[in-house]
Amino acid sequence: MDMEGASLKRPLAQEVVVETPGSQSSLHRANLERVVRAVRLAGSLTQAEIARTTGLSAATVSNIVRELKDGGTVEVTPTSAGGRRARSVSLSGDAGIVIGVDFGHTHLRVAVGNLAHQVLAEESEPLDVDASSAQGFDRAEQLVNRLIAATGIDPTKIAGVGLGVPGPIDVESGTLGSTAILPGWGGTRPAEELRGRLGVPVHVDNDANLGALGELVWGSGRGVRDLAYIKVASGVGAGLVINGKIYRGPGGTAGEIGHITLDEAGPVCRCGNRGCLETFAAARYVLPLLQPSHGTDLTMEGVVRLARDGDPGCRRVIADVGRHIGSGVANLCNLLNPSRVVLGGDLAEAGELVLGPIRESVGRYAIPSAARQLSVLPGALGGRAEVLGALALALSEMGDSTLLDGSATGALSAATPAFT
């Protein structure tokens, strides 16, 4: 998949040029890094978009792009914007590579991409939910090495790894919190574990945050700065984007929408409370409702397929799940007022069968002004959202100065692990 043309048309948090104290050469260097960062985060931008994103003048951007092109840092290709001829700027395809690793309830997915936002290789394989964390990280190391060998990439060009895990990550220690999704993994330090095996910087986040980041950069979240990505699978979680950035909270547990209480007398949740949203929407609680009539081999993917084919029981269950999710989304609207909610996971494939009930509940329970401003969309990336978000995380965490020095390998020492 070539995602070079999928640009993030949003400004960085700072749009106005802030003069850098010091010599003229220091200011020039700062402007070079601003342009490289804008292109690195977006994948590709026209020169006009670079000017809007960085706040630099069109003439300054033109001179900087010419300098970066002559130095081999960026590539410039003809394109069009608004019916006019333009030039698209992206980082050189051989400037370095990043790796995304996504651990799910029953899968391990790895992707290799370059700094121009092109996915060079990708592979997924089943993962035993009862496997130890050591076995899981060993499998990840083997799969990464296999993809690197298959693509013929120089391993010294690896600038960083993004890692997704299905559970909360403590921001201070990098420790994975208690998780029933991968039993036995709680208390581990995933970034440290994988960094020890691969010998490169590893940046870790939970799967919902990475799903939000993937959809924000390449999917249904493009063009907005405030959104919530709702992932419904074995659990229910949300990745929150506020002002264009993932919001994790001081302890890294922001977005645990699955533990909003819907019924104080409801089923006991794995967290110890009763009637959490998760107990009405997650696969582990929903599938048993249909097993007496549909058998014990039923999966959420199968429920969605049967519902789309007209099965009345599956359609009713999906509609109920949508209404429950909508109640949680309404709470998010009242608190954070996002402009977009993106539904991920297998449930998103149900389309309007689930999205309609979500919107219905939002309209009933959210503040009217917040509900009117909200759009609810299915994810555009499907099961790849988290691994592409892991690539985006690695891209966002690497430094720019080494790219300007023409040394991708220097990024190994310049980049700092996110949780250490």
Salt bridges, closest charged atoms under 4 A:
GLU33 OE2 - ARG29 NE 3.35
GLU49 OE2 - LYS9 NZ 3.73
GLU67 OE1 - HIS28 NE2 2.91
ASP102 OD2 - HIS107 NE2 2.82
GLU122 OE2 - ARG109 NH1 3.59
GLU122 OE1 - ARG384 NH2 2.61
GLU123 OE2 - ARG146 NH2 2.86
GLU125 OE2 - ARG139 NE 2.70
GLU125 OE1 - ARG146 NH2 3.28
ASP138 OD1 - ARG197 NE 2.91
GLU192 OE1 - ARG189 NH1 3.24
GLU193 OE1 - ARG197 NH1 3.00
ASP205 OD2 - ARG248 NE 2.59
ASP207 OD2 - LYS231 NZ 3.27
GLU256 OE1 - HIS259 NE2 3.97
GLU278 OE1 - HIS259 NE2 3.99
GLU278 OE2 - ARG270 NE 2.51
ASP311 OD2 - HIS294 NE2 3.10
ASP320 OD1 - ARG316 NE 3.07
ASP320 OD1 - ARG323 NH2 2.48
GLU352 OE1 - ARG359 NH1 2.79
GLU360 OE2 - ARG364 NH2 3.48
GLU386 OE2 - LYS231 NZ 3.63
ASP400 OD1 - ARG40 NE 2.66
ASP405 OD1 - ARG29 NH2 3.35
